[in-house]
Amino acid sequence: MMDNQLPYVIQPMRWEDVPAVMTIERESFPLPWSNYTYRHELTENTHSHYIVARPRQAVASKRAWWRQFLWPASPALVGYGGFWLVADEAHISTLAVAPQWRGHGLGELLLAAMIEQAVGMKAVLVTLEVRVSNTVAQKLYTKYGFVITGTRPRYYRDNDEDAHIMTVEAIASDGYKRQLAGLQAAIQARLRSDGTERIGQKTTARL
C-alpha cells in the first residue's frame, strides 16, 4: 500500500502518458516499443495492466481541473512498468526509470506495486524474463522471491543474448504477503529519506 507521505505517486498509465513514456523508452532500450504497441496495450489488450510513477509535487501542482479538457498533458513521469494477467499468472513485460532518476529505488517501487496489484487481482505467481548479464536486476528480483526457472536462448533480438525466466510463486499466501509488505515499507522509507536526490545509475530492464 502506498504511503501518502511518499514523494512519488503510482497511477494507471493513460494514453496521454505515452509521449513521456516513449521518451524514457527510447533512452532505456536498444529496441524500444512503438507508439502503436502502447496504444494496443492500453486500448485493446484486455490482459495488460500498466502503471506510471510521478513526483507527488508534479501531481499536486497539476493545472486546474477544467484546463485538462483543453490541454490534457500529464504531469512528469519518472518511470513505468506493466504486466499481463492471463488466468492466474502475471507476466511482467516491462520496467523502466528515466535516466536522471535511476539508482534511487524507483524501479523497486514500481516492481513492488505491480506485484501488489497482481496479488489483488488473484494471481498466484509472477514471472518475467531478464538478460542473463543483468545481474543487478536479477538481484532485485531475488529479493522479492523470484528464482530462475529456465532460460530462453537468444531471446533479445538486439544482440541474441539469452534470457533467464524468473518466477515467484504462492504470492497469495499470507507469508508472501507479509514479506511483500515488509519490502514495500522498506523501499518507501528509503524514498522518503532520500527526498529528491538523484543518482545516475542504470536500473532499466526489458523483461
Backbone as CSV, one residue per row, in Angstrom:
resi,resn,N_x,N_y,N_z,CA_x,CA_y,CA_z,C_x,C_y,C_z
1,MET,0.855,-1.195,0.000,0.000,0.000,0.000,0.886,1.238,0.000
2,MET,0.511,2.235,-0.810,1.337,3.422,-0.954,1.166,4.366,0.235
3,ASP,2.285,4.931,0.666,2.320,5.888,1.772,2.008,7.277,1.216
4,ASN,1.051,7.978,1.831,0.685,9.317,1.357,1.803,10.332,1.543
5,GLN,2.796,10.001,2.374,3.937,10.890,2.565,5.064,10.610,1.578
6,LEU,4.900,9.607,0.740,5.918,9.269,-0.248,6.016,10.383,-1.288
7,PRO,7.235,10.759,-1.719,7.356,11.840,-2.700,6.992,11.431,-4.121
8,TYR,6.451,10.218,-4.302,6.061,9.742,-5.623,4.662,9.148,-5.556
9,VAL,3.980,9.162,-6.682,2.633,8.614,-6.791,2.636,7.559,-7.896
10,ILE,2.032,6.407,-7.630,1.853,5.364,-8.636,0.424,5.438,-9.149
11,GLN,0.273,5.543,-10.473,-1.050,5.660,-11.083,-1.139,4.769,-12.314
12,PRO,-2.364,4.417,-12.752,-2.500,3.682,-14.010,-1.984,4.519,-15.172
13,MET,-1.322,3.860,-16.118,-0.874,4.563,-17.318,-2.079,4.919,-18.180
14,ARG,-2.076,6.131,-18.745,-3.126,6.589,-19.645,-2.521,6.832,-21.026
15,TRP,-3.383,6.919,-22.031,-2.890,7.200,-23.375,-2.138,8.531,-23.416
16,GLU,-2.564,9.509,-22.621,-1.897,10.810,-22.591,-0.466,10.717,-22.057
17,ASP,-0.147,9.621,-21.356,1.191,9.437,-20.811,2.188,8.923,-21.846
18,VAL,1.699,8.391,-22.969,2.567,7.669,-23.891,3.720,8.518,-24.436
19,PRO,3.544,9.804,-24.806,4.713,10.579,-25.259,5.837,10.613,-24.232
20,ALA,5.497,10.798,-22.954,6.523,10.798,-21.908,7.102,9.399,-21.722
21,VAL,6.254,8.381,-21.808,6.726,7.004,-21.712,7.706,6.708,-22.841
22,MET,7.389,7.160,-24.056,8.251,6.889,-25.201,9.610,7.557,-25.058
23,THR,9.665,8.713,-24.408,10.956,9.358,-24.170,11.841,8.467,-23.306
24,ILE,11.284,7.938,-22.219,12.041,7.028,-21.353,12.355,5.731,-22.096
25,GLU,11.392,5.245,-22.860,11.555,4.003,-23.622,12.772,4.081,-24.546
26,ARG,12.877,5.169,-25.294,13.980,5.311,-26.259,15.325,5.466,-25.561
27,GLU,15.297,6.025,-24.357,16.538,6.204,-23.600,16.966,4.939,-22.872
28,SER,16.072,3.950,-22.805,16.308,2.792,-21.945,16.594,1.502,-22.691
29,PHE,16.065,1.359,-23.903,16.135,0.063,-24.571,16.693,0.174,-25.982
30,PRO,17.542,-0.777,-26.407,18.089,-0.748,-27.765,17.026,-0.976,-28.838
31,LEU,15.956,-1.677,-28.483,14.843,-1.893,-29.414,13.555,-1.429,-28.738
32,PRO,13.316,-0.120,-28.705,12.140,0.401,-27.992,10.834,-0.027,-28.644
33,TRP,9.820,-0.161,-27.799,8.482,-0.376,-28.321,8.018,0.877,-29.054
34,SER,6.984,0.727,-29.863,6.450,1.844,-30.643,5.208,2.432,-29.973
35,ASN,4.810,3.608,-30.457,3.545,4.188,-30.011,2.397,3.209,-30.241
36,TYR,2.439,2.528,-31.380,1.372,1.593,-31.712,1.280,0.477,-30.672
37,THR,2.451,-0.015,-30.222,2.451,-1.085,-29.215,1.745,-0.629,-27.950
38,TYR,2.059,0.582,-27.496,1.412,1.076,-26.282,-0.065,1.368,-26.509
39,ARG,-0.418,1.837,-27.696,-1.843,2.033,-27.997,-2.579,0.701,-27.885
40,HIS,-1.986,-0.345,-28.440,-2.606,-1.671,-28.366,-2.706,-2.139,-26.914
41,GLU,-1.610,-1.973,-26.166,-1.603,-2.439,-24.789,-2.652,-1.727,-23.936
42,LEU,-2.827,-0.431,-24.155,-3.728,0.359,-23.313,-5.182,0.294,-23.758
43,THR,-5.436,0.059,-25.045,-6.807,0.154,-25.536,-7.387,-1.149,-26.066
44,GLU,-6.541,-2.139,-26.352,-7.049,-3.359,-26.967,-6.726,-4.633,-26.195
45,ASN,-5.595,-4.664,-25.526,-5.189,-5.874,-24.814,-5.852,-5.919,-23.442
46,THR,-6.840,-6.758,-23.309,-7.593,-6.818,-22.054,-6.797,-7.475,-20.921
47,HIS,-5.667,-8.089,-21.263,-4.847,-8.741,-20.244,-3.779,-7.809,-19.669
48,SER,-3.600,-6.629,-20.254,-2.471,-5.784,-19.868,-2.848,-4.778,-18.784
49,HIS,-1.855,-4.484,-17.940,-2.026,-3.537,-16.835,-0.726,-2.754,-16.695
50,TYR,-0.793,-1.444,-16.920,0.408,-0.606,-16.919,0.269,0.519,-15.893
51,ILE,1.389,0.831,-15.265,1.406,1.883,-14.253,2.544,2.852,-14.538
52,VAL,2.437,4.047,-13.966,3.497,5.045,-14.071,3.786,5.597,-12.682
53,ALA,4.993,6.115,-12.513,5.378,6.803,-11.279,5.598,8.276,-11.605
54,ARG,5.013,9.154,-10.781,5.166,10.599,-10.942,5.639,11.196,-9.622
55,PRO,6.389,12.304,-9.684,6.669,13.037,-8.448,5.366,13.573,-7.868
56,ARG,5.150,13.389,-6.588,3.914,13.864,-5.961,3.729,15.362,-6.172
57,GLN,4.831,16.101,-6.158,4.751,17.549,-6.346,4.176,17.894,-7.711
58,ALA,4.544,17.096,-8.749,4.023,17.345,-10.094,2.526,17.106,-10.152
59,VAL,2.059,16.072,-9.433,0.626,15.781,-9.408,-0.119,16.877,-8.659
60,ALA,0.440,17.314,-7.530,-0.217,18.336,-6.707,-0.316,19.671,-7.434
61,SER,0.675,19.956,-8.289,0.686,21.246,-8.975,0.058,21.194,-10.350
62,LYS,-0.601,20.083,-10.661,-1.251,19.964,-11.965,-2.250,21.092,-12.165
63,ARG,-2.399,21.518,-13.408,-3.266,22.653,-13.708,-4.715,22.422,-13.277
64,ALA,-5.447,23.493,-13.172,-6.845,23.438,-12.747,-7.598,22.380,-13.553
65,TRP,-8.535,21.718,-12.875,-9.196,20.563,-13.490,-9.820,20.887,-14.830
66,TRP,-10.385,22.085,-15.008,-11.077,22.404,-16.254,-10.104,22.578,-17.410
67,ARG,-8.832,22.900,-17.102,-7.846,23.037,-18.170,-7.466,21.689,-18.774
68,GLN,-7.670,20.612,-18.027,-7.309,19.294,-18.526,-8.083,18.947,-19.798
69,PHE,-9.290,19.478,-19.921,-10.090,19.147,-21.083,-9.607,19.900,-22.324
70,LEU,-8.889,20.995,-22.127,-8.346,21.750,-23.250,-6.924,21.310,-23.576
71,TRP,-6.116,21.073,-22.534,-4.723,20.663,-22.707,-4.455,19.477,-21.782
72,PRO,-4.699,18.241,-22.253,-4.647,17.083,-21.364,-3.242,16.521,-21.127
73,ALA,-2.215,17.377,-21.097,-0.865,16.892,-20.838,-0.772,16.351,-19.411
74,SER,0.009,15.280,-19.239,0.114,14.654,-17.925,1.331,15.190,-17.179
75,PRO,1.299,15.162,-15.852,2.471,15.557,-15.070,3.682,14.687,-15.420
76,ALA,4.860,15.166,-15.107,6.101,14.482,-15.471,6.113,13.043,-14.961
77,LEU,6.646,12.146,-15.771,6.808,10.753,-15.388,8.259,10.489,-15.040
78,VAL,8.479,9.626,-14.048,9.840,9.237,-13.709,10.084,7.758,-13.994
79,GLY,9.027,6.999,-14.265,9.189,5.593,-14.578,7.859,4.935,-14.865
80,TYR,7.924,3.711,-15.343,6.691,2.985,-15.665,6.976,1.492,-15.680
81,GLY,5.917,0.722,-15.654,6.032,-0.728,-15.737,4.709,-1.319,-16.164
82,GLY,4.730,-2.577,-16.548,3.491,-3.206,-16.964,3.562,-4.720,-16.892
83,PHE,2.397,-5.338,-16.775,2.332,-6.796,-16.781,1.060,-7.248,-17.467
84,TRP,1.093,-8.492,-17.904,-0.093,-9.147,-18.465,-0.603,-10.160,-17.453
85,LEU,-1.892,-10.196,-17.253,-2.508,-11.183,-16.368,-3.324,-12.138,-17.227
86,VAL,-2.896,-13.392,-17.278,-3.587,-14.431,-18.039,-3.934,-15.550,-17.065
87,ALA,-5.233,-15.779,-16.923,-5.726,-16.717,-15.903,-5.229,-16.225,-14.551
88,ASP,-4.428,-17.017,-13.857,-3.948,-16.593,-12.545,-2.438,-16.369,-12.534
89,GLU,-1.869,-16.072,-13.722,-0.431,-15.837,-13.825,-0.165,-14.426,-14.346
90,ALA,0.690,-13.695,-13.642,1.079,-12.348,-14.065,2.468,-12.405,-14.684
91,HIS,2.602,-11.807,-15.867,3.878,-11.788,-16.586,4.314,-10.334,-16.732
92,ILE,5.356,-9.937,-15.985,5.857,-8.567,-16.085,6.540,-8.397,-17.437
93,SER,6.087,-7.422,-18.206,6.561,-7.239,-19.580,7.587,-6.129,-19.724
94,THR,7.531,-5.121,-18.864,8.483,-4.020,-18.991,8.593,-3.260,-17.675
95,LEU,9.743,-2.623,-17.508,10.005,-1.806,-16.325,11.147,-0.862,-16.674
96,ALA,10.940,0.439,-16.505,11.986,1.405,-16.848,11.856,2.654,-15.991
97,VAL,12.992,3.281,-15.735,13.064,4.526,-14.974,13.846,5.535,-15.799
98,ALA,13.417,6.788,-15.788,14.105,7.842,-16.536,15.555,7.943,-16.074
99,PRO,16.490,8.190,-17.007,17.923,8.170,-16.659,18.289,9.007,-15.444
100,GLN,17.754,10.210,-15.342,18.144,11.101,-14.245,17.554,10.697,-12.905
101,TRP,16.673,9.683,-12.890,16.042,9.238,-11.653,16.488,7.838,-11.256
102,ARG,17.429,7.263,-11.977,17.828,5.882,-11.715,18.695,5.757,-10.475
103,GLY,18.755,4.535,-9.939,19.540,4.273,-8.754,18.940,4.849,-7.490
104,HIS,17.674,5.215,-7.565,17.011,5.929,-6.469,15.968,5.054,-5.772
105,GLY,15.772,3.835,-6.294,14.790,2.927,-5.706,13.443,2.926,-6.406
106,LEU,13.312,3.708,-7.479,12.006,3.794,-8.147,11.665,2.520,-8.913
107,GLY,12.684,1.856,-9.459,12.420,0.580,-10.109,11.846,-0.437,-9.140
108,GLU,12.388,-0.464,-7.931,11.867,-1.369,-6.906,10.456,-0.973,-6.496
109,LEU,10.196,0.323,-6.379,8.857,0.790,-6.025,7.837,0.323,-7.062
110,LEU,8.189,0.434,-8.335,7.289,0.007,-9.409,7.105,-1.506,-9.396
111,LEU,8.197,-2.241,-9.198,8.104,-3.701,-9.135,7.170,-4.130,-8.005
112,ALA,7.353,-3.558,-6.824,6.509,-3.917,-5.680,5.048,-3.570,-5.944
113,ALA,4.816,-2.429,-6.597,3.445,-2.020,-6.896,2.776,-2.997,-7.864
114,MET,3.539,-3.484,-8.857,2.963,-4.437,-9.809,2.659,-5.769,-9.139
115,ILE,3.557,-6.217,-8.269,3.288,-7.471,-7.560,2.061,-7.323,-6.668
116,GLU,1.959,-6.197,-5.960,0.801,-5.957,-5.109,-0.487,-5.954,-5.938
117,GLN,-0.442,-5.319,-7.115,-1.615,-5.292,-7.971,-1.976,-6.695,-8.439
118,ALA,-0.955,-7.491,-8.799,-1.204,-8.868,-9.233,-1.836,-9.683,-8.110
119,VAL,-1.366,-9.490,-6.890,-1.965,-10.182,-5.734,-3.436,-9.797,-5.606
120,GLY,-3.717,-8.499,-5.737,-5.088,-8.024,-5.635,-5.994,-8.548,-6.729
121,MET,-5.405,-8.943,-7.859,-6.169,-9.474,-8.984,-6.195,-11.000,-8.972
122,LYS,-5.822,-11.598,-7.838,-5.917,-13.041,-7.600,-4.899,-13.857,-8.390
123,ALA,-3.786,-13.256,-8.789,-2.716,-14.035,-9.401,-2.073,-14.926,-8.349
124,VAL,-1.546,-16.066,-8.791,-0.872,-16.973,-7.864,0.636,-16.959,-8.064
125,LEU,1.092,-16.417,-9.191,2.526,-16.304,-9.420,2.801,-15.125,-10.334
126,VAL,4.059,-14.668,-10.298,4.526,-13.607,-11.198,5.779,-14.124,-11.880
127,THR,5.880,-13.892,-13.174,7.043,-14.344,-13.928,7.542,-13.226,-14.824
128,LEU,8.788,-13.339,-15.278,9.391,-12.333,-16.150,10.617,-12.924,-16.828
129,GLU,11.112,-12.201,-17.848,12.392,-12.536,-18.465,13.387,-11.424,-18.160
130,VAL,14.646,-11.794,-17.992,15.701,-10.825,-17.706,16.981,-11.283,-18.407
131,ARG,17.741,-10.341,-18.921,19.004,-10.685,-19.583,19.919,-11.438,-18.611
132,VAL,20.608,-12.456,-19.112,21.492,-13.223,-18.250,22.624,-12.348,-17.712
133,SER,22.961,-11.276,-18.437,24.042,-10.387,-17.985,23.570,-9.336,-16.984
134,ASN,22.263,-9.187,-16.811,21.734,-8.124,-15.954,21.642,-8.625,-14.514
135,THR,22.786,-8.724,-13.885,22.824,-9.259,-12.532,22.228,-8.301,-11.503
136,VAL,22.254,-6.988,-11.806,21.655,-6.016,-10.889,20.151,-6.261,-10.784
137,ALA,19.489,-6.400,-11.946,18.053,-6.672,-11.937,17.759,-8.015,-11.296
138,GLN,18.568,-9.017,-11.585,18.351,-10.336,-11.009,18.432,-10.294,-9.483
139,LYS,19.346,-9.499,-8.957,19.469,-9.362,-7.505,18.199,-8.766,-6.904
140,LEU,17.628,-7.750,-7.589,16.382,-7.152,-7.112,15.256,-8.178,-7.134
141,TYR,15.129,-8.924,-8.213,14.045,-9.892,-8.316,14.192,-10.999,-7.266
142,THR,15.428,-11.411,-7.023,15.663,-12.419,-5.985,15.206,-11.910,-4.624
143,LYS,15.422,-10.631,-4.376,14.985,-10.009,-3.122,13.483,-10.180,-2.922
144,TYR,12.725,-10.195,-4.027,11.270,-10.326,-3.959,10.811,-11.774,-4.146
145,GLY,11.734,-12.699,-4.034,11.367,-14.109,-4.038,11.444,-14.805,-5.377
146,PHE,11.844,-14.102,-6.437,11.950,-14.730,-7.747,13.136,-15.696,-7.774
147,VAL,12.957,-16.800,-8.478,14.040,-17.751,-8.702,14.103,-18.057,-10.195
148,ILE,15.282,-18.421,-10.666,15.447,-18.772,-12.081,14.815,-20.135,-12.315
149,THR,13.888,-20.185,-13.272,13.182,-21.435,-13.565,13.445,-21.951,-14.970
150,GLY,14.228,-21.210,-15.752,14.532,-21.638,-17.107,15.301,-20.561,-17.852
151,THR,15.644,-20.855,-19.096,16.376,-19.909,-19.937,15.793,-19.930,-21.345
152,ARG,15.647,-18.751,-21.931,15.198,-18.638,-23.320,16.417,-18.267,-24.170
153,PRO,16.908,-19.197,-25.005,18.099,-18.906,-25.803,17.851,-17.784,-26.821
154,ARG,18.824,-16.880,-26.934,18.821,-15.808,-27.947,17.500,-15.023,-27.915
155,TYR,17.029,-14.725,-26.741,15.721,-14.087,-26.566,15.727,-12.623,-27.005
156,TYR,16.849,-11.929,-26.779,16.915,-10.488,-27.078,17.468,-10.273,-28.479
157,ARG,16.660,-9.641,-29.325,16.992,-9.547,-30.747,18.142,-8.598,-31.050
158,ASP,18.423,-7.642,-30.147,19.476,-6.674,-30.453,20.865,-7.305,-30.437
159,ASN,21.070,-8.335,-29.589,22.389,-8.965,-29.520,22.324,-10.480,-29.332
160,ASP,21.123,-11.060,-29.493,20.924,-12.506,-29.357,21.283,-13.036,-27.969
161,GLU,21.201,-12.178,-26.959,21.509,-12.610,-25.601,20.396,-13.500,-25.058
162,ASP,20.775,-14.478,-24.259,19.794,-15.345,-23.604,19.057,-14.586,-22.505
163,ALA,17.884,-15.092,-22.171,17.103,-14.530,-21.060,16.855,-15.613,-20.022
164,HIS,17.045,-15.252,-18.774,16.601,-16.128,-17.690,15.108,-15.897,-17.471
165,ILE,14.376,-16.963,-17.240,12.995,-16.872,-16.782,13.039,-16.905,-15.267
166,MET,12.476,-15.882,-14.626,12.445,-15.847,-13.166,10.991,-15.791,-12.712
167,THR,10.676,-16.552,-11.678,9.291,-16.703,-11.223,9.237,-16.679,-9.701
168,VAL,8.195,-16.043,-9.180,7.893,-16.140,-7.756,6.491,-16.724,-7.633
169,GLU,6.354,-17.768,-6.847,5.079,-18.464,-6.706,4.453,-18.187,-5.344
170,ALA,3.230,-18.644,-5.212,2.484,-18.547,-3.944,2.410,-17.108,-3.434
171,ILE,2.212,-16.165,-4.356,2.169,-14.761,-3.928,0.892,-14.436,-3.159
172,ALA,-0.104,-15.308,-3.237,-1.343,-15.079,-2.486,-1.264,-15.600,-1.059
173,SER,-0.167,-16.262,-0.706,-0.050,-16.818,0.635,0.165,-15.713,1.664
174,ASP,-0.241,-15.979,2.889,-0.069,-14.990,3.949,1.412,-14.680,4.173
175,GLY,2.251,-15.698,4.060,3.670,-15.495,4.256,4.258,-14.535,3.234
176,TYR,3.902,-14.736,1.961,4.452,-13.845,0.939,3.881,-12.438,1.081
177,LYS,2.614,-12.333,1.421,2.033,-11.007,1.605,2.744,-10.241,2.705
178,ARG,3.110,-10.927,3.777,3.865,-10.275,4.857,5.244,-9.854,4.360
179,GLN,5.884,-10.724,3.588,7.192,-10.390,3.024,7.097,-9.159,2.124
180,LEU,6.094,-9.148,1.249,5.907,-8.026,0.334,5.647,-6.736,1.101
181,ALA,4.812,-6.801,2.114,4.513,-5.607,2.910,5.774,-5.062,3.573
182,GLY,6.621,-5.954,4.070,7.861,-5.510,4.696,8.799,-4.855,3.704
183,LEU,8.918,-5.445,2.514,9.777,-4.871,1.475,9.243,-3.520,1.006
184,GLN,7.915,-3.415,0.869,7.327,-2.139,0.474,7.587,-1.063,1.527
185,ALA,7.441,-1.421,2.783,7.689,-0.446,3.850,9.137,0.038,3.813
186,ALA,10.065,-0.879,3.525,11.481,-0.521,3.499,11.806,0.403,2.332
187,ILE,11.289,0.094,1.141,11.621,0.939,-0.012,10.939,2.294,0.109
188,GLN,9.738,2.330,0.670,9.074,3.616,0.849,9.808,4.474,1.877
189,ALA,10.326,3.850,2.927,11.113,4.595,3.914,12.371,5.153,3.279
190,ARG,13.005,4.357,2.429,14.205,4.831,1.720,13.886,6.023,0.835
191,LEU,12.800,5.943,0.096,12.437,7.031,-0.811,12.058,8.293,-0.042
192,ARG,11.391,8.128,1.094,11.060,9.304,1.902,12.323,9.985,2.418
193,SER,13.297,9.189,2.847,14.516,9.770,3.405,15.422,10.348,2.332
194,ASP,15.372,9.758,1.132,16.223,10.255,0.049,15.742,11.584,-0.492
195,GLY,14.451,11.856,-0.374,13.902,13.099,-0.903,14.025,13.162,-2.401
196,THR,14.660,14.204,-2.904,14.741,14.401,-4.359,16.163,14.234,-4.884
197,GLU,17.005,13.506,-4.157,18.360,13.266,-4.653,18.310,12.412,-5.907
198,ARG,19.320,12.550,-6.756,19.392,11.793,-7.992,20.719,11.063,-8.054
199,ILE,20.684,9.807,-8.480,21.904,9.039,-8.690,21.815,8.463,-10.097
200,GLY,22.811,8.679,-10.903,22.733,8.297,-12.325,23.100,6.886,-12.621
201,GLN,22.613,5.931,-11.892,22.937,4.525,-12.105,21.868,3.885,-12.976
202,LYS,22.262,3.053,-13.921,21.307,2.412,-14.818,20.551,1.309,-14.097
203,THR,19.205,1.361,-14.158,18.392,0.335,-13.493,17.189,-0.037,-14.326
204,THR,17.337,-0.065,-15.654,16.210,-0.405,-16.510,16.301,-1.862,-16.945
205,ALA,15.169,-2.412,-17.346,15.158,-3.791,-17.813,13.948,-4.020,-18.683
206,ARG,14.165,-4.530,-19.898,13.037,-5.023,-20.686,12.863,-6.479,-20.301
207,LEU,11.715,-6.777,-19.737,11.512,-8.078,-19.104,10.759,-9.031,-20.002
